[in-house]
Amino acid sequence: MGRLAELSGATVTVTGGFGLVGSRIVHRLRAVGAKPLAVGRLDAYGSKVYSTVFGISPADADVIAGDITDSTLMDDLISRSDYVVHAAALADVAECTRNPMAAVHANIAGTQTVLGAAARHSGTLKRLVFVSSASVYGLGSGASGQAARFSEDDALRPVSVYANTKVWGEHQTALALSGRDDSYAIVRYFSVYGEPQVVKENSHSWVVAWYGMRAALGLPLQLNGGGRQVRDFVHVDDIADATLLAAVAPRAHQATFNVGTGRATSIREVADLVRRHRPASPLVRTPMPQGDPLGACAATTRMKDVLGWEPAVGIEDGIQRYMEWVERTPEAIPDWLRNQQGA
C-alpha cells in the first residue's frame, strides 16, 4: 500500500463518488482501510450502471445520495472528515457548452458549497484535494510527434465553459483555503480512461470508451477533425492513486500539479489500437466539435517530484484491458448506443 497506508482509519469525503474516478477512489480507500463518505447524484447514468458497473450502491453504508450544493449535507460530511477529495463536476465538455447554467450550478455553486464547508472545518480537516483538468491550458498544438507539453507554470487559456469553471475552481480553492493552517492540493487530470468507463449520449468526451463500445457493436469509429488531436491518456487506476497521494504527500501542501504520463497519443492512434481487437471497425471522418482542444501532453516533473510516483499503466495495456472488459461485460453498453446498430 505504500504511502496510502497513511489513510488507514481516516474518514475521507469523496464528492462525485458515483462517477468513474470517484468510485475508483472510493474502492481504493476501502482497500487501504480508510472510511470513505461517497456523495453524489444518481442522475448521470442509468441506474444499473452505479451498482453493476461502478460497484457503488445507495444501499452501501458509506454512500450518500445527495447534491453538493446542499450546504447542510456538505457541512455534516466534512465536519466528520480528515480529508476531502472534491471530484464532483459536470465534466462533459459538450454538455457544459449546451447548458452553461448547469455547469455553473455543478462546478461553481457546488464547488463553493464544498469549499465553504471545508473552510469552516479547517481546524480538523487535514487537506482538500480539488480535481481540475488539463483543459485549463487551452488548445495546445496537437503534435503527437513533438514534445508539446503543458507545464503547471504555463498561462491558463480555457476555450470551453467546462475549462472556465475549472480555472475558477482552482482560484477559489486557493482563496477559500488561504489560512496559515489550511491545506489543499490541486490536481490537473489529463485524459482519464479505463474500465469501467461508460459513454454518455451526445458527448464527444471519453474517446477510448466511445471507440471500444462502438467497435464492440460493429459501429464506425468517428475521427473528429480527422483524429489529429492528441491527448495524454491516464488510466483511472493511476488517477485514483495520484489523487490520494496528493491528499497525504507533505509536499503537495498548497501545490498544483499535472497528473499525466508525459506521452501524447493522437485520437487516430487510439482508433488504431482499438482496431487491433476489432479490425473490421470502419473509420469515418467527422467535424471537429466546438471547444475540442488540439491537445498536448503533461509535463510530469513536478508530479514525480511532489508525489514520488509515476503512472504504471501504458495506453496499449490500458486499451487492451478496456476491450477485454467490454467483451466480458457487454451489458455495460448503453441501450441508446445499441439502438444505433442498423440505423
SVG drawing of the C-alpha trace seen along z (x, -y; Angstrom):
<svg xmlns="http://www.w3.org/2000/svg" viewBox="-33 -34 44 46">
<polyline fill="none" stroke="black" stroke-width="0.4" points="0.0,0.0 3.0,-2.3 2.2,-5.9 -1.5,-5.3 -1.4,-3.2 -1.4,-6.6 -5.1,-6.8 -6.0,-3.7 -8.7,-4.7 -9.1,-8.1 -12.5,-9.5 -12.5,-10.9 -15.4,-12.7 -15.3,-12.0 -17.7,-14.2 -18.7,-12.8 -18.3,-9.4 -20.7,-7.7 -18.6,-8.6 -15.7,-6.7 -13.0,-8.5 -14.9,-9.0 -16.0,-5.3 -12.4,-4.1 -11.1,-6.4 -13.8,-5.1 -12.8,-1.5 -9.1,-2.3 -10.0,-3.9 -11.9,-0.9 -8.9,1.3 -6.5,-0.6 -8.7,-0.6 -10.0,-4.2 -13.6,-5.3 -14.9,-6.9 -18.0,-9.0 -19.1,-8.9 -21.6,-11.7 -23.1,-12.4 -26.2,-12.4 -27.6,-9.3 -28.7,-11.0 -25.6,-10.9 -26.1,-7.3 -28.8,-4.7 -29.5,-3.2 -27.9,0.2 -24.5,-1.5 -23.9,-2.5 -24.4,0.9 -23.5,3.3 -20.7,1.3 -19.2,-1.1 -19.9,1.1 -21.4,-1.8 -24.9,-1.5 -27.0,-3.9 -27.5,-0.8 -23.8,-0.9 -23.2,-2.4 -20.5,-4.7 -22.6,-6.1 -24.8,-9.2 -27.1,-10.2 -27.2,-14.0 -26.3,-17.2 -23.0,-19.0 -24.9,-22.3 -26.7,-21.2 -24.7,-23.2 -26.2,-21.3 -25.2,-17.9 -21.7,-19.1 -21.2,-20.7 -22.1,-17.5 -19.9,-15.2 -16.9,-17.5 -17.2,-18.0 -16.6,-14.3 -13.8,-14.1 -10.0,-14.1 -9.7,-14.7 -11.9,-15.8 -11.5,-14.8 -13.7,-17.2 -14.1,-15.3 -17.8,-16.1 -18.4,-18.1 -20.3,-18.3 -17.3,-17.1 -18.8,-16.6 -17.4,-19.4 -20.3,-19.2 -23.0,-19.3 -21.3,-22.3 -21.3,-24.0 -25.0,-23.2 -26.1,-24.1 -23.8,-26.6 -26.1,-27.2 -25.9,-23.5 -22.1,-23.9 -22.3,-26.9 -24.6,-25.1 -22.5,-22.0 -19.0,-23.3 -19.2,-26.7 -22.1,-26.8 -21.3,-23.2 -17.6,-23.8 -18.3,-26.9 -20.5,-24.9 -17.8,-22.3 -15.1,-25.0 -17.3,-26.9 -17.7,-23.7 -14.0,-22.9 -13.1,-26.5 -15.5,-26.2 -13.9,-23.0 -10.3,-23.8 -9.2,-23.2 -9.8,-19.5 -9.6,-19.0 -6.1,-17.8 -6.4,-18.6 -8.8,-19.1 -7.8,-17.9 -9.5,-19.8 -9.8,-17.9 -9.1,-20.2 -8.4,-19.5 -5.7,-19.9 -8.4,-21.8 -7.4,-24.9 -4.3,-25.2 -6.3,-25.7 -5.9,-24.5 -2.4,-23.0 -0.6,-22.2 -2.0,-18.7 1.5,-17.5 2.0,-13.9 5.5,-13.6 6.8,-16.6 7.5,-17.4 4.4,-19.7 3.8,-19.8 1.6,-21.7 3.6,-22.8 2.0,-23.9 3.6,-27.4 2.0,-27.9 -0.6,-30.6 -4.2,-29.3 -6.2,-29.9 -9.5,-28.0 -11.6,-27.6 -14.7,-26.0 -17.3,-26.6 -16.1,-23.5 -12.5,-24.7 -13.6,-28.1 -15.3,-26.5 -12.1,-24.6 -10.0,-27.7 -12.4,-29.4 -12.4,-26.3 -8.6,-26.4 -8.5,-30.1 -11.4,-29.8 -9.8,-26.8 -6.7,-28.9 -8.7,-31.8 -11.1,-29.9 -8.3,-27.9 -5.7,-30.6 -5.3,-30.4 -1.9,-29.6 -3.1,-26.2 -5.3,-25.4 -4.1,-22.7 -5.2,-22.0 -3.8,-20.4 -4.9,-20.9 -4.5,-18.1 -4.9,-18.7 -6.1,-15.5 -5.2,-14.8 -7.4,-12.4 -8.9,-9.8 -9.9,-6.5 -10.2,-2.8 -12.7,-0.2 -15.5,-0.5 -15.9,-3.8 -19.4,-4.2 -20.2,-6.7 -22.9,-9.3 -25.2,-10.2 -24.5,-13.4 -21.0,-13.6 -17.6,-13.6 -15.5,-13.0 -14.0,-9.7 -12.8,-8.6 -11.4,-5.2 -14.8,-4.2 -16.5,-5.6 -14.3,-3.6 -14.3,-0.5 -18.0,-0.3 -18.7,-1.3 -16.2,1.2 -17.8,4.0 -21.1,3.2 -19.6,3.0 -20.3,-0.7 -17.9,-3.1 -15.2,-4.9 -15.7,-8.7 -12.5,-10.7 -13.5,-14.2 -11.4,-16.6 -9.6,-13.5 -8.3,-12.4 -5.2,-14.7 -5.9,-15.9 -3.6,-14.4 -4.3,-13.5 -2.2,-12.3 -4.2,-9.3 -4.1,-8.4 -5.6,-5.2 -8.2,-5.6 -6.2,-3.3 -3.3,-5.7 -5.6,-8.7 -7.0,-7.3 -3.6,-6.6 -2.2,-10.1 -5.3,-11.8 -5.0,-10.0 -1.2,-10.6 -2.0,-14.3 -4.0,-14.1 -1.2,-12.7 2.1,-13.8 3.7,-16.6 5.0,-18.5 1.6,-18.6 0.5,-21.2 -0.9,-24.2 0.6,-22.7 -0.8,-22.5 0.4,-19.7 -0.4,-17.8 -1.5,-14.1 -0.4,-12.7 2.0,-10.3 4.0,-12.7 3.1,-10.9 1.0,-12.4 -1.2,-10.0 -3.3,-11.0 -7.0,-10.2 -6.2,-8.3 -3.7,-6.2 -6.4,-5.3 -8.6,-4.2 -5.8,-2.0 -5.2,-0.4 -8.9,0.4 -8.9,1.8 -6.2,4.3 -9.0,6.0 -11.8,5.2 -10.0,4.9 -13.3,4.7 -14.3,1.5 -14.5,-1.2 -13.2,-4.8 -15.3,-7.8 -14.1,-11.4 -16.4,-13.9 -16.3,-17.6 -14.3,-19.0 -16.7,-19.7 -16.8,-23.2 -14.3,-23.6 -12.3,-20.4 -8.7,-21.3 -5.9,-20.1 -4.1,-19.0 -0.6,-18.2 0.9,-16.0 1.7,-16.7 5.0,-18.0 5.3,-15.5 8.5,-16.6 6.5,-18.3 4.2,-15.3 7.0,-12.9 8.9,-15.2 6.0,-16.1 4.4,-12.6 7.5,-10.4 5.3,-8.5 4.5,-8.0 1.8,-6.2 2.1,-2.5 -0.5,-1.7 0.5,-2.5 -2.0,-3.3 -1.5,0.0 -2.2,2.1 -5.0,-0.2 -6.9,0.1 -6.4,3.9 -7.8,4.0 -10.8,1.9 -11.5,4.0 -11.3,7.2 -13.7,5.7 -16.2,4.7 -16.1,8.3 -16.7,9.7 -19.3,7.1 -21.5,6.4 -24.4,5.3 -22.4,2.2 -23.0,0.9 -26.0,-1.5 -29.2,-0.7 -29.2,-4.0 -25.9,-3.1 -27.1,0.4 -30.1,-1.1 -27.7,-2.7 -26.9,0.7 -28.6,1.0 -29.9,-2.6"/>
</svg>
